[in-house]
Amino acid sequence: MDKGIYHMVGDNDTWYVSNARLIFATTEQPDEVLLKTLLRRIPLIVKVPSLAERPLQEKRELLQFLIQEEEKHIQRKISMSDLVFRTLERHTFTGNIGELKNVIRASVAKAFLRNQKDMDDVSLHIYDLSSDLLESTGKDVTLYDYDDRTMIHSEDMFLSIHKDSRLYNFNAYLIHKFHTLHAYEKDLNAYLDSCCLKLEQYIDSLFTEHTYHSPKLDMINHLLTNIMNIVIHKYDLEKFSNNEISMIVHFLNDYMQSLSSINQLKIQNRKEAEELQNRIHNEYTNEYNVIGDIWQLISDALSFTPGPFGYLDLFLFFRYFNREMVASPIPAVIIAHGYAIASGIAEVANQLLKQRIFDAIDMPIESDFNDTVKKLGEYIKGKENYNEVIVMVDMGSLEAIHQKMEGMKRMDIGIINNVTTKLALDIGSMILEEMPIQEILKQASHRNQYRYEFVKNRKKQDAILAVCETGIGTAEKISKLMEDSLPKTVSIAMIPYDYDSLVKSGTTSLVFEKYNVLFTVGTKDPKIFDVPFISLEEMIEQKSVEKTNSVFESIMRPDQIETFNENMIKNFSMDNLLSYLTILDSDKIIDSVEKIIKTIQKELHMKLSSSVILGLYIHISCLIERLIINKNVTKFEHLETFEKTQTEFIRIVKKAFHDVEQHYNVKIPVSEIGYIYECIFQRDSVKEVDESVNELWDSIE
């Protein structure tokens, strides 16, 4: 390799000359499996990222390509459900593209055999996927927002996913608002102020939905910090805070993930996007030059072109950061465990105070305490013009950070622990009032002790809690149906809540501190004092109207109440409810559940009440879904006792579920049978009991 010569095996005398280039490929780590003497002779090593490391848009393009290749192979059009599409794009394939390709082939083959009579289309549903994919579907609660009935054709895949991107929606708003600007001839400043309000909502989503830690984000953070330092010195700008850097880092990551959909938006609105970019260039020349330099450096490093929306978005970030550039009388920094906890608290407090008071130093769980101390030291060194600073920490090792700060700089440093948004707002308000630092710390410490206080006249946002004893996933779906039933002009928060947590904590749950809970709705009453409960059975039977009317009459107009009731009739019909709560075909599942309930009643010689039957329809439908996607439920209490004392009931339910187990290739565990037992015998359910079953009833009691 060094001299470009070689000889045949066994012939050490005859040498040949070659100018060949050698290319090696391996799935192993080169530095772990290759000899150092060979490794140093390889001048260039290229690491191909795994499928899991690639942008979401690239995964979607690959998924579309593989489906279209299968269409050519089987000479049929292929469509897949929205749920299947989301499952495939989010699953981690350890075998990378090869495994994804095999999964698609196997799933298409399974669907092809099932749809042999349909000569035009092959439809992929969730039950066509392999068992490990079904298991991942059950673990990922975000997949519950998608269903198994909405079908997507290969050529329509990108059209159906653009609106999922918050960044896409934000930029679509900018274009829509720009049309309004033309229509009413408003000045550009008013337009930009409106866009900054919308940007604030997008920034909130960056901290609530993307608070994860990855080497990629670390790389972008390091890159952006260096770029900002270059720009700051070139244009003599004020230094950017850590949470502002963090915001732009998350924005850049989101922008690269959404690049395909943003490009589609640019193609659809090229004229307006370029006109808007030119207007900003002409009216805000200095700011635009700064943005241009930043994007140039980012593009050179990350190898992508931002386009007009990239310039507009970054310009709005800068405008948002500079909304109030009055210097804080006392600098304050928040340090907290977690990837973006400190940044989130700092940004929320700054938004509410309408001034940049707080900076942030995030401390991921795996980070070193000394590194955090070093970052704090660098922050304090940057405050040369101040004589004092407030440091807010959360807990653990950070509470002892003062031991490392003596002699760090000749300035007074106040430290306060147990940082929360409430504490930040309290301290921020006192800083704005220019109170002395010692008085600020004294009052904040006194006012934020743990204590109970009831404020009767405090105005809280109205809310409805959705609960389900079998999991938060069903509660989220119930919540969405209720939200769809409310008139658009009514501001009532719909909150899915964990049933067990609500039963355990009652009115001491945090949700009651923040919201005025009107009532709870779901599959089982959590029995919260002074909070009405409306069951799904009452909604299906239209028996909830009187309850909801009495609650809403003080906060909604009669026409709004009428609209709500009309929507409830539509949304909470049995067919619609089951089709929404599960991934299964509603007609088939209703037939299956009906047979199960009839068998149970026949074997037990019992006639169940209509309310219990409705409850069983919902419970068993969700149960079958959980079995299919292999999602576990809460452990059933006293399972061993139940197995010993209710052998006959267990036998009856297993018999009733025999056809379902065969059809869906699942097996009902005894713990699930225990939940069915509770549904039947713990709800005052039996209307008529045959004399021959009285002994069984007595044994149950």
NORCOR-V669165 format. One record per pair of residues at least 6 apart in sequence whose C-alpha atoms are under 7 Angstrom apart, sorted by the first residue. I is the first residue (numbers start at 0). J is the second residue. Records with the same first field share a line. If there is no record, write none. Layout:
BEGIN
I=J ; J
END
This chain:
BEGIN
3=16 ; 17 ; 18
4=14 ; 15 ; 16 ; 17
5=14 ; 15 ; 16
6=13 ; 14 ; 15
49=95
50=95 ; 96
51=91
54=256
55=256
56=256 ; 257 ; 259
58=88
59=88
63=153
65=100
66=153
67=153
70=76 ; 77
75=119 ; 120 ; 121
76=119 ; 120 ; 121
77=120 ; 121 ; 122 ; 152 ; 153
78=121 ; 122 ; 123 ; 150 ; 151 ; 152 ; 153
79=122 ; 123 ; 124 ; 150 ; 151 ; 152
80=123 ; 124 ; 147 ; 148 ; 149 ; 150 ; 151
81=145 ; 146 ; 147 ; 149 ; 150 ; 151
82=125 ; 142 ; 145 ; 146 ; 147
83=124 ; 125
86=136
90=135
92=98 ; 99
106=127 ; 128
107=123
109=127
110=121 ; 122 ; 123 ; 127
111=121
114=121
124=147
125=147
133=628 ; 629
134=628 ; 629 ; 630
136=142 ; 628
137=628 ; 629 ; 630
138=630
140=472
143=472
146=582
147=582 ; 583
161=167 ; 260
162=168
164=257
165=201
167=260 ; 261
173=194
174=271
180=190
195=315 ; 319
205=249
206=339 ; 343
210=338 ; 339
211=338
212=338
216=248
219=248
220=248
226=293 ; 296
231=237 ; 238
240=358
241=358 ; 359 ; 360
242=342 ; 358 ; 359
265=272
272=307 ; 308
273=307
276=307 ; 311
280=287
290=310 ; 313 ; 314
298=304
323=353 ; 354 ; 355
327=356
328=430 ; 431 ; 433
329=387 ; 388 ; 430
330=356 ; 357 ; 388 ; 389
331=356 ; 357 ; 358 ; 388 ; 389 ; 390
332=357 ; 358 ; 359 ; 389 ; 390 ; 391
333=341 ; 345 ; 357 ; 358 ; 359 ; 360 ; 390 ; 391 ; 392
334=341 ; 359 ; 360 ; 361 ; 362 ; 391 ; 392 ; 393
335=341 ; 361 ; 362 ; 392 ; 393
336=361 ; 362 ; 363 ; 364
337=361 ; 362 ; 363 ; 364
338=361 ; 362 ; 363
339=361
340=361
341=359 ; 360 ; 361
342=359 ; 361
344=420
345=357 ; 358 ; 359
348=420 ; 423 ; 424
349=355 ; 356 ; 357
356=427
362=371
376=407
386=410 ; 411
387=410 ; 411 ; 412
388=411 ; 412 ; 413
389=412 ; 413 ; 414
390=413 ; 414 ; 415
391=414 ; 415 ; 416 ; 418
392=398 ; 415 ; 416 ; 417 ; 418
393=416 ; 417 ; 418
394=416 ; 417
398=416
422=447
425=443
426=439 ; 443
429=439
459=513 ; 514 ; 515
460=514 ; 515
461=491 ; 492 ; 514 ; 515 ; 516 ; 517
462=491 ; 492 ; 493 ; 494 ; 514 ; 515 ; 516 ; 517
463=492 ; 493 ; 494 ; 516 ; 517 ; 518 ; 519
464=493 ; 494 ; 495 ; 496 ; 518 ; 519 ; 520
465=474 ; 477 ; 478 ; 494 ; 495 ; 496 ; 519 ; 520 ; 521
466=474 ; 495 ; 496 ; 497 ; 498 ; 520 ; 521 ; 522
467=473 ; 474 ; 498 ; 521 ; 522 ; 523
468=498 ; 522 ; 523
469=632 ; 633
471=495 ; 496 ; 497
473=580
474=495 ; 496
475=495
476=580
478=493 ; 494 ; 495
480=570
482=493
484=563 ; 566 ; 567
485=563
486=559 ; 562 ; 563
498=525
501=508 ; 525
502=525
505=527
506=527
517=530 ; 550
518=530 ; 531 ; 532
519=531 ; 532 ; 533
520=532 ; 533 ; 534
521=533 ; 534 ; 535
522=534 ; 535
523=534
524=532
533=543
536=610 ; 613 ; 614
537=543
538=571
539=571 ; 572 ; 573
548=560
570=576
574=585
577=585 ; 617
578=584 ; 585
581=620 ; 621 ; 624
582=624
588=620
591=659
592=616 ; 619 ; 620
595=655 ; 656
598=655
599=651 ; 652 ; 655
600=606
602=651
604=688 ; 689 ; 692
605=685 ; 687 ; 688 ; 689
606=685 ; 686 ; 687
607=684 ; 685 ; 686
608=684 ; 685 ; 686
611=679 ; 684
626=665
627=663 ; 665
635=670 ; 673
638=670
649=672
652=672
660=666
END
